[in-house]
Amino acid sequence: QTYAAAVQMHKLASLSAELKSKVQDAGSALSDVRSRVTQQVIDAAGGGAAEEDEIPELQQHARIDASLRRLYERSDKYMRALNQVCEMSRALSEDFANVLADPALGQAASAFKAAKGPHAQADSTVLGQVLYRNVFQPVRREVEGRKDFERRLADRKKVRLDYEAFRRKQVGLLQSDPTNKSVYEGNLEAAAKTFARHSEGVARDVAAVNAERQQMLSVAFAGLVLSQLEFFSSSAGGPPGGGGQP
């Protein structure tokens, strides 16, 4: 009987260990399920916090805005360089006309000097005005003249950061207080819907501004090309204002 009791105790111990193992496995499985549910809630609420806004229209706006700021700086440099080229061309023509001893070259230098005289100076002034009006001024207006829109974008950033902070808090509560899971899930869902509506409004506004800027850039580029063509054709000796074309 003593042996039989020992065998029975061993069986009970083995059964107890097996049950304990099954309970642990069940607990792990439940924990995995909870983790998956929590992750699904996080994904439904908008995923992890992003460093940059993922709205395509805002990403396009950032690229256009960066290009406009470069154009603003470079178009100003271009106008200054254009004036300097005209000034130095006149100075070089005078130097060559005064120093060349060869009659043929002297005559050519005098003609070159005449081409860089008052008419050429007037042409360069007109070209500078065209460049300023068609390129520099519209670009500057876009860079400096949309203060209300910039405030709208700043508000968007604040809304996004507030939403991310709220979402993280609710997810933390969801993990630490699973008994009120339905409450936190409801909060996350409501916040996600509100943020989605805000995102849709921002996307519409930004898309409209992007379209206006693209139209302005098309006109400005045409103005730049025409100004350059006019400049080089007048430098080649074309009639003033006529582009050197027949």
C-alpha positions in Angstrom: 0.0 0.0 0.0 2.9 2.3 0.8 4.3 1.7 -2.7 0.9 2.2 -4.3 0.5 5.5 -2.4 3.9 6.7 -3.6 3.0 5.9 -7.2 -0.3 7.8 -6.8 1.5 10.8 -5.3 3.9 10.8 -8.2 1.1 10.7 -10.7 -0.6 13.6 -8.9 2.6 15.6 -8.9 3.0 15.0 -12.6 -0.6 15.9 -13.3 -0.2 19.1 -11.2 2.9 20.1 -13.2 1.2 19.4 -16.4 -1.8 21.5 -15.4 0.4 24.3 -14.3 2.2 24.2 -17.6 -1.2 24.3 -19.5 -2.3 27.3 -17.4 0.9 29.2 -18.2 0.5 28.4 -21.9 -3.1 29.6 -21.7 -2.0 32.8 -20.0 0.6 33.4 -22.6 -1.9 32.8 -25.4 -4.3 35.2 -23.7 -1.5 37.8 -23.4 -0.7 37.3 -27.1 -4.4 37.8 -28.0 -4.5 41.0 -25.9 -1.4 42.2 -27.6 -2.8 41.6 -31.0 -6.0 43.3 -30.2 -4.2 46.3 -28.7 -2.0 46.5 -31.8 -5.1 46.3 -34.0 -6.6 49.2 -32.0 -3.4 51.2 -32.4 -3.3 50.5 -36.2 -7.0 51.6 -36.5 -6.2 54.7 -34.5 -3.6 55.8 -36.9 -0.5 53.7 -36.2 2.6 55.0 -34.4 3.6 58.6 -34.1 5.1 60.0 -37.4 7.8 62.6 -37.4 6.3 64.1 -40.6 2.8 64.5 -41.8 1.8 61.8 -44.2 -0.8 63.7 -46.2 0.5 63.6 -49.8 -0.7 67.2 -50.4 1.4 68.4 -47.5 4.4 66.5 -48.7 4.0 68.1 -52.1 3.5 71.5 -50.5 6.8 71.1 -48.6 8.7 70.3 -51.9 7.1 73.3 -53.7 7.7 75.6 -50.8 11.4 74.6 -50.6 11.8 75.2 -54.3 10.1 78.6 -54.1 12.4 79.8 -51.4 15.4 78.7 -53.5 13.9 80.5 -56.5 13.3 83.6 -54.4 17.0 83.8 -53.5 18.4 82.8 -56.9 16.1 85.0 -59.0 17.4 88.0 -57.0 21.0 86.9 -57.7 20.2 86.4 -61.3 18.8 89.9 -61.8 21.9 91.3 -60.1 24.2 89.2 -62.2 22.3 90.3 -65.4 22.9 93.9 -64.5 26.6 93.2 -63.8 27.0 91.4 -67.1 25.6 94.4 -69.0 27.9 96.8 -67.1 31.0 94.7 -67.6 30.2 94.1 -71.3 30.1 97.9 -71.8 33.4 98.3 -69.9 35.1 95.5 -71.9 33.9 97.0 -75.2 35.3 100.4 -74.4 38.7 98.9 -73.3 39.1 96.9 -76.5 38.0 99.8 -78.7 40.6 102.1 -77.0 43.5 99.7 -77.1 43.4 97.7 -80.4 45.8 99.0 -83.0 44.8 96.8 -85.9 42.4 98.9 -88.1 40.1 96.0 -88.9 39.9 94.9 -85.3 39.6 98.5 -84.1 36.6 98.9 -86.4 35.0 95.7 -85.1 35.7 96.9 -81.5 34.1 100.2 -82.2 31.0 98.4 -83.6 31.0 96.2 -80.5 31.2 99.3 -78.3 28.3 100.9 -80.1 26.2 97.8 -79.6 26.8 98.0 -75.9 25.8 101.7 -75.8 22.7 103.5 -74.6 20.3 101.3 -76.6 21.7 98.1 -75.1 21.6 99.7 -71.6 17.9 100.6 -72.1 17.2 97.0 -73.4 18.9 95.5 -70.3 16.8 97.8 -68.0 13.6 96.6 -69.8 14.7 93.0 -69.5 15.4 93.4 -65.8 11.9 94.9 -65.3 10.3 92.0 -67.1 12.3 89.5 -65.1 11.4 91.3 -61.9 7.7 91.5 -62.8 7.3 88.0 -64.2 9.7 85.9 -62.0 11.0 87.6 -58.8 7.8 89.4 -57.7 5.4 86.5 -58.1 7.8 84.2 -56.3 8.3 86.7 -53.5 4.6 87.1 -53.2 4.2 83.3 -52.7 7.0 83.1 -50.2 6.1 86.1 -48.1 2.4 86.7 -48.8 0.6 83.6 -47.4 0.7 84.4 -43.7 -2.8 83.1 -43.1 -2.0 79.8 -44.8 1.2 79.4 -42.8 -0.8 79.8 -39.6 -3.2 77.1 -40.9 -0.2 74.8 -41.4 1.1 75.6 -37.9 -2.4 74.8 -36.5 -2.3 71.5 -38.4 1.0 70.6 -36.7 -0.4 71.4 -33.3 -3.5 69.3 -33.9 -1.4 66.4 -35.1 0.9 66.5 -32.1 -2.1 66.8 -29.7 -3.8 63.8 -31.4 -0.6 61.7 -31.2 -0.3 62.6 -27.5 -3.9 61.7 -26.8 -3.6 58.4 -28.8 -0.5 57.4 -26.9 -2.2 58.1 -23.5 -5.2 56.0 -24.5 -3.1 53.1 -25.7 -1.2 53.2 -22.5 -4.4 53.1 -20.5 -5.6 50.3 -22.7 -2.6 48.2 -21.8 -2.5 49.0 -18.1 -6.3 48.9 -17.5 -7.7 46.2 -19.8 -11.0 46.0 -17.8 -12.0 49.4 -19.3 -10.8 48.4 -22.8 -14.1 49.3 -24.5 -13.9 52.9 -23.1 -10.3 53.5 -24.4 -11.1 51.8 -27.7 -14.1 54.2 -28.1 -12.0 57.2 -27.3 -9.4 56.1 -29.9 -12.0 55.6 -32.5 -13.6 59.0 -31.9 -10.3 60.8 -31.9 -9.3 59.0 -35.1 -12.5 60.1 -36.9 -12.1 63.7 -35.7 -8.4 63.8 -36.9 -9.4 62.2 -40.2 -12.0 65.0 -40.8 -9.4 67.6 -40.0 -6.9 65.9 -42.3 -9.4 66.0 -45.2 -10.0 69.7 -44.7 -6.3 70.5 -44.6 -5.7 68.3 -47.7 -8.3 70.3 -49.7 -6.9 73.6 -48.7 -3.3 72.6 -49.4 -4.2 71.1 -52.7 -5.8 74.4 -53.8 -2.7 76.3 -52.8 -0.4 73.8 -54.6 -2.4 74.2 -57.8 -2.2 78.0 -57.6 1.6 77.8 -57.0 2.1 75.4 -59.9 0.2 77.8 -62.2 2.3 80.7 -61.0 5.5 78.7 -61.5 4.5 77.9 -65.1 4.1 81.6 -65.9 7.3 82.5 -64.1 9.3 79.9 -66.0 7.9 81.2 -69.3 8.9 84.8 -68.2 12.4 83.6 -67.4 12.9 81.8 -70.7 11.6 84.8 -72.7 13.8 87.2 -70.7 16.9 85.1 -71.4 16.0 84.8 -75.1 15.5 88.5 -75.3 18.7 89.3 -73.5 20.9 87.0 -75.7 19.2 88.1 -78.9 19.6 91.8 -78.1 23.3 91.1 -77.1 23.7 89.6 -80.5 22.7 92.8 -82.2 18.9 92.4 -82.7 16.6 95.5 -82.8 15.6 96.8 -79.4 12.5 95.0 -78.1 12.4 92.8 -81.2 14.3 89.8 -79.8 16.7 89.9 -82.8 14.2 88.0 -84.9 12.9 89.0 -88.3 
